[in-house]
């Protein structure tokens, strides 16, 4: 075995990450019909969309920003359950942002998203050699905030009244984790990482 991670780089206990395929857009369209899911994931206006619209958005080739987009699949039976993305990558200062959404409601609240985030962190810190990974989350998304805190993300700031839902303004929370914090919690120099 080589002295570095192989296929397990993008594989966790419950899920693994794969590239997005055009065939996955049908699932994304189904998930877009779940208004609660969309309101937890997105800050702007929401509306269901078609597989064709997702395909145009995801495969247009006109995006200028560097990003790493992946589908989340279960290790048990290869079921497509979500999507995630590393974006806003600043190579010189070695930091990025990310987002994740577990679109299939049967897999929410059971640790699949947390497992996928740990994979993203491993990739960002070990493969991309970044120093910080950040995220933005709406203040009303209490389940996500609790999951991020449990993984080790720290609260770094608050943007006041940046989201409106049904006439009520909500804040956006800024959270982040540094490489040294991740290493102290997860990374074992022998070449494996562990979850809390």
C-alpha positions as CSV (number, residue, x, y, z in Angstrom):
1,X,0.0,0.0,0.0
2,X,1.3,3.5,-0.8
3,X,2.1,5.9,2.0
4,X,-0.8,8.1,1.0
5,X,-4.5,7.9,0.6
6,X,-5.8,6.2,-2.5
7,X,-9.5,5.6,-3.3
8,X,-10.5,6.3,0.3
9,X,-9.6,10.0,-0.3
10,X,-13.2,10.5,-1.4
11,X,-14.9,7.8,0.6
12,X,-16.3,7.9,4.1
13,X,-18.1,5.5,6.4
14,X,-21.6,6.2,4.9
15,X,-21.0,8.0,1.7
16,X,-18.6,8.7,-1.1
17,X,-18.3,11.5,-3.7
18,X,-18.5,11.0,-7.4
19,X,-18.5,13.5,-10.4
20,X,-21.8,14.9,-11.4
21,X,-23.3,13.3,-14.5
22,X,-26.0,14.6,-16.8
23,X,-28.3,11.7,-15.7
24,X,-28.1,13.1,-12.1
25,X,-30.1,16.2,-13.1
26,X,-33.4,14.4,-12.9
27,X,-32.8,13.8,-9.2
28,X,-31.8,17.5,-8.7
29,X,-35.1,18.5,-10.4
30,X,-37.1,16.3,-8.0
31,X,-35.3,17.7,-5.0
32,X,-36.1,21.3,-6.2
33,X,-39.8,20.6,-5.7
34,X,-39.1,20.3,-1.9
35,X,-39.6,24.0,-0.8
36,X,-38.3,23.4,2.7
37,X,-35.1,21.8,1.4
38,X,-34.6,24.7,-1.0
39,X,-35.1,27.3,1.7
40,X,-32.6,25.6,3.9
41,X,-30.0,25.4,1.1
42,X,-30.5,28.7,-0.8
43,X,-30.7,32.3,0.4
44,X,-32.5,33.8,-2.6
45,X,-35.8,33.2,-4.2
46,X,-36.8,29.6,-4.8
47,X,-38.9,27.8,-7.4
48,X,-38.9,24.2,-8.7
49,X,-36.8,23.6,-11.8
50,X,-36.5,21.1,-14.6
51,X,-33.8,18.6,-15.3
52,X,-33.0,20.5,-18.5
53,X,-32.5,23.7,-16.5
54,X,-30.2,22.0,-14.1
55,X,-28.3,20.5,-17.0
56,X,-27.9,23.9,-18.7
57,X,-26.7,25.4,-15.3
58,X,-24.3,22.6,-14.4
59,X,-22.9,21.8,-17.8
60,X,-22.9,25.2,-19.6
61,X,-19.1,25.5,-19.5
62,X,-19.4,29.3,-19.1
63,X,-18.5,29.5,-15.4
64,X,-15.4,31.4,-14.7
65,X,-15.0,30.4,-11.1
66,X,-12.9,27.4,-10.1
67,X,-15.0,24.8,-8.1
68,X,-15.2,21.1,-7.3
69,X,-18.7,19.8,-7.6
70,X,-19.7,16.3,-6.6
71,X,-22.6,14.0,-6.1
72,X,-23.1,12.3,-2.7
73,X,-23.8,8.5,-2.9
74,X,-24.3,5.9,-0.2
75,X,-21.5,3.4,0.3
76,X,-24.1,0.7,1.0
77,X,-26.0,0.7,-2.2
78,X,-24.7,3.6,-4.4
79,X,-27.9,5.6,-3.9
80,X,-27.7,9.3,-5.0
81,X,-28.7,11.3,-2.0
82,X,-27.2,14.8,-2.3
83,X,-24.7,17.2,-3.9
84,X,-21.9,19.3,-2.6
85,X,-19.4,21.9,-3.9
86,X,-16.1,23.5,-2.9
87,X,-16.1,27.0,-4.4
88,X,-14.7,30.6,-3.9
89,X,-11.2,29.1,-3.9
90,X,-8.4,31.5,-3.0
91,X,-5.2,29.7,-3.7
92,X,-2.8,32.4,-2.5
93,X,-4.4,32.7,0.9
94,X,-5.4,29.0,0.9
95,X,-9.0,29.1,1.8
96,X,-12.4,28.2,0.2
97,X,-16.1,28.0,0.9
98,X,-18.5,25.0,0.4
99,X,-22.1,24.0,0.4
100,X,-23.9,20.8,0.7
101,X,-27.5,19.6,0.4
102,X,-28.9,16.2,1.2
103,X,-31.8,16.2,-1.3
104,X,-33.3,12.8,-0.5
105,X,-35.4,13.4,2.7
106,X,-35.0,9.8,3.8
107,X,-31.3,10.4,4.4
108,X,-31.5,13.7,6.3
109,X,-30.6,13.7,10.0
110,X,-28.8,10.4,9.9
111,X,-25.2,11.5,9.6
112,X,-24.8,11.2,5.8
113,X,-24.3,14.9,5.3
114,X,-21.7,15.0,8.2
115,X,-19.8,12.1,6.6
116,X,-19.8,13.9,3.3
117,X,-18.5,17.1,4.9
118,X,-15.6,15.2,6.6
119,X,-14.7,13.9,3.1
120,X,-14.8,17.4,1.7
121,X,-12.6,18.7,4.5
122,X,-10.1,15.8,4.0
123,X,-9.9,16.7,0.3
124,X,-9.6,20.4,0.9
125,X,-6.8,20.1,3.5
126,X,-4.8,17.2,2.1
127,X,-5.3,17.3,-1.6
128,X,-5.8,21.0,-2.2
129,X,-3.5,22.0,0.6
130,X,-5.9,24.7,1.9
131,X,-5.7,26.3,5.4
132,X,-9.3,27.2,6.0
133,X,-12.7,26.0,4.8
134,X,-15.7,28.2,5.4
135,X,-19.5,28.2,4.9
136,X,-22.5,30.4,5.2
137,X,-25.7,29.1,6.8
138,X,-29.1,30.7,7.5
139,X,-29.7,31.4,11.2
140,X,-33.0,29.4,11.1
141,X,-31.2,26.2,9.8
142,X,-30.6,24.9,13.4
143,X,-30.0,21.3,12.3
144,X,-27.2,22.2,9.9
145,X,-25.7,24.6,12.5
146,X,-25.6,21.9,15.1
147,X,-24.0,19.5,12.6
148,X,-21.3,22.0,11.6
149,X,-20.5,22.7,15.3
150,X,-20.2,19.0,16.0
151,X,-17.8,18.6,13.1
152,X,-15.7,21.4,14.5
153,X,-16.7,24.5,12.6
154,X,-16.3,27.7,14.6
155,X,-18.7,30.7,14.5
156,X,-16.8,33.6,12.8
157,X,-19.4,36.2,12.1
158,X,-23.0,37.2,11.2
159,X,-24.5,39.1,8.3
160,X,-27.6,40.7,9.6
161,X,-31.0,40.4,7.9
162,X,-29.7,39.0,4.6
163,X,-32.5,36.5,4.0
164,X,-36.2,37.0,3.9
165,X,-38.8,34.2,4.4
166,X,-42.5,34.9,4.5
167,X,-41.9,38.6,5.4
168,X,-39.4,37.9,8.2
169,X,-35.7,38.8,7.9
170,X,-33.0,36.3,9.1
171,X,-29.3,36.5,9.5
172,X,-26.6,34.5,7.7
173,X,-24.0,33.0,9.9
174,X,-20.4,32.6,8.8
175,X,-18.5,29.5,10.1
176,X,-15.1,28.1,9.4
177,X,-12.6,25.5,10.3
178,X,-8.8,25.8,10.1
179,X,-6.5,23.0,9.0
180,X,-4.8,22.7,12.4
181,X,-8.2,22.4,14.1
182,X,-9.2,19.7,11.6
183,X,-5.9,17.9,12.1
184,X,-6.2,17.9,15.9
185,X,-9.6,16.4,15.7
186,X,-9.4,14.0,12.7
187,X,-6.1,13.4,11.1
188,X,-3.8,10.7,12.2
189,X,-0.3,10.9,10.6
190,X,-0.5,7.1,9.9
191,X,-2.8,8.0,7.1
192,X,-6.3,7.6,8.4
193,X,-8.9,10.0,9.8
194,X,-11.5,9.3,12.3
195,X,-14.9,10.9,13.1
196,X,-16.0,12.0,16.6
